[in-house]
């Protein structure tokens, strides 16, 4: 991403104090602010301060410190909102409304109306299919970064 694209990134603007955002945390690693369209009050987005479009765009040495902030924010959201727990999730490219990596931290309580995941779940057609999929992921791990493509 070049400087012009980064300057147009909503989350980069918030991180740089150039745009409105109800901040709950910030340091050199991450900025956390209320989601403008929350699932529940207290729904926070945690973004890396440095622009990274996806999780795989974060440098390896940034991942641990970033997720340490996510962990801290999750605890604060639960305590601050009196929640029984939290839902912590991130989209990676698909369904990313802003092309800047971000983690949703949503306060949760039993019977709050959310049911499981937000997408349909299924099963593998067979143990053989599951074994083929697992083999593809293992092979991709061994070969390093990159796109393994769709599962045949």
C-alpha positions as CSV (number, residue, x, y, z in Angstrom):
1,X,0.0,0.0,0.0
2,X,1.4,3.4,-0.9
3,X,1.1,6.5,1.2
4,X,-1.9,7.8,-0.7
5,X,-3.8,4.6,0.0
6,X,-2.8,4.5,3.6
7,X,-3.9,8.2,4.0
8,X,-7.3,7.1,2.8
9,X,-7.6,4.2,5.3
10,X,-10.2,5.0,7.9
11,X,-8.4,3.1,10.6
12,X,-5.1,4.7,9.8
13,X,-6.8,8.1,10.2
14,X,-8.2,7.1,13.6
15,X,-4.8,5.8,14.6
16,X,-3.2,9.0,13.6
17,X,-5.8,11.2,15.5
18,X,-7.1,12.5,12.1
19,X,-10.6,11.0,12.5
20,X,-13.2,10.6,15.1
21,X,-13.2,7.5,17.2
22,X,-14.1,6.7,20.7
23,X,-10.7,5.4,21.8
24,X,-10.4,3.1,24.8
25,X,-6.7,2.3,24.4
26,X,-3.6,3.4,22.4
27,X,0.1,2.8,22.5
28,X,2.8,2.5,19.9
29,X,1.6,-1.0,18.9
30,X,-2.2,-0.8,18.7
31,X,-5.2,1.5,18.9
32,X,-8.6,0.3,20.3
33,X,-11.9,2.1,19.8
34,X,-15.6,1.5,19.9
35,X,-17.1,0.0,16.7
36,X,-19.4,2.6,15.1
37,X,-21.9,-0.2,14.4
38,X,-21.6,-2.4,17.5
39,X,-23.2,-5.8,18.0
40,X,-23.6,-4.7,21.6
41,X,-22.5,-1.7,23.6
42,X,-18.8,-2.1,24.4
43,X,-17.9,-3.7,21.0
44,X,-14.3,-2.6,20.4
45,X,-12.1,-2.8,17.4
46,X,-8.4,-3.3,18.0
47,X,-6.1,-2.3,15.1
48,X,-2.4,-2.3,14.7
49,X,-1.1,1.2,14.6
50,X,1.0,0.5,11.6
51,X,-1.1,-0.2,8.5
52,X,-1.4,-3.9,7.7
53,X,-4.2,-5.1,5.5
54,X,-4.4,-8.6,6.9
55,X,-3.0,-10.7,9.7
56,X,-0.5,-12.2,7.3
57,X,0.8,-8.6,6.6
58,X,1.8,-8.1,10.2
59,X,5.5,-8.8,10.7
60,X,6.2,-11.9,12.9
61,X,7.6,-9.8,15.7
62,X,4.4,-7.7,15.7
63,X,1.9,-10.5,16.2
64,X,2.7,-11.3,19.8
65,X,2.7,-7.7,21.1
66,X,-0.5,-6.9,19.1
67,X,-2.4,-9.9,20.5
68,X,-1.2,-9.1,24.0
69,X,-3.1,-5.8,23.5
70,X,-6.1,-7.7,22.2
71,X,-6.0,-10.0,25.3
72,X,-5.8,-6.9,27.6
73,X,-8.8,-5.2,25.8
74,X,-10.9,-8.4,26.0
75,X,-10.5,-8.5,29.7
76,X,-11.3,-4.8,30.0
77,X,-14.4,-5.1,27.8
78,X,-15.7,-8.0,30.0
79,X,-15.0,-6.1,33.2
80,X,-16.2,-2.7,32.0
81,X,-19.4,-4.0,30.5
82,X,-20.1,-6.5,33.3
83,X,-20.1,-9.3,30.6
84,X,-19.9,-13.0,31.3
85,X,-17.4,-13.3,28.5
86,X,-16.4,-12.0,25.1
87,X,-16.3,-12.9,21.4
88,X,-12.9,-12.2,19.9
89,X,-12.7,-12.5,16.1
90,X,-11.1,-11.2,12.9
91,X,-11.8,-11.4,9.2
92,X,-8.9,-11.8,6.9
93,X,-9.7,-10.2,3.5
94,X,-13.2,-11.7,3.0
95,X,-15.8,-9.7,4.9
96,X,-13.3,-7.0,6.0
97,X,-15.3,-3.8,5.7
98,X,-12.1,-1.8,6.1
99,X,-8.9,-3.1,4.5
100,X,-6.8,-2.7,7.7
101,X,-6.5,-5.7,10.0
102,X,-8.7,-5.4,13.0
103,X,-9.9,-7.7,15.8
104,X,-13.5,-7.4,17.1
105,X,-13.9,-7.7,20.9
106,X,-17.6,-8.1,21.7
107,X,-19.0,-8.4,25.2
108,X,-21.1,-11.5,25.6
109,X,-23.7,-12.8,28.0
110,X,-25.8,-15.9,28.0
111,X,-29.0,-15.5,26.0
112,X,-27.8,-12.3,24.5
113,X,-29.3,-13.2,21.1
114,X,-26.1,-14.3,19.3
115,X,-26.0,-17.9,18.4
116,X,-22.7,-19.6,17.7
117,X,-20.9,-18.3,14.7
118,X,-22.3,-15.9,12.1
119,X,-22.0,-18.3,9.2
120,X,-23.3,-21.8,8.5
121,X,-21.1,-24.7,9.6
122,X,-20.9,-28.1,8.0
123,X,-19.0,-31.4,8.1
124,X,-16.4,-32.9,5.8
125,X,-18.0,-35.4,3.4
126,X,-15.6,-38.1,4.7
127,X,-12.4,-38.7,6.7
128,X,-10.6,-38.9,3.4
129,X,-11.7,-35.3,2.5
130,X,-10.6,-34.1,5.9
131,X,-7.3,-35.8,5.5
132,X,-6.7,-34.1,2.1
133,X,-7.6,-30.7,3.5
134,X,-5.2,-31.2,6.5
135,X,-2.5,-32.3,4.1
136,X,-2.9,-29.1,2.0
137,X,-2.6,-26.9,5.1
138,X,0.5,-28.9,6.4
139,X,2.1,-28.5,2.9
140,X,1.4,-24.8,2.9
141,X,3.0,-24.5,6.4
142,X,6.1,-26.3,5.1
143,X,6.4,-24.2,2.0
144,X,6.0,-20.8,3.8
145,X,3.8,-17.8,3.0
146,X,1.5,-17.8,0.0
147,X,-1.8,-18.9,-1.3
148,X,-2.4,-22.6,-1.6
149,X,-5.6,-22.0,-3.7
150,X,-9.0,-23.5,-3.4
151,X,-9.5,-27.1,-2.1
152,X,-10.3,-29.4,-5.0
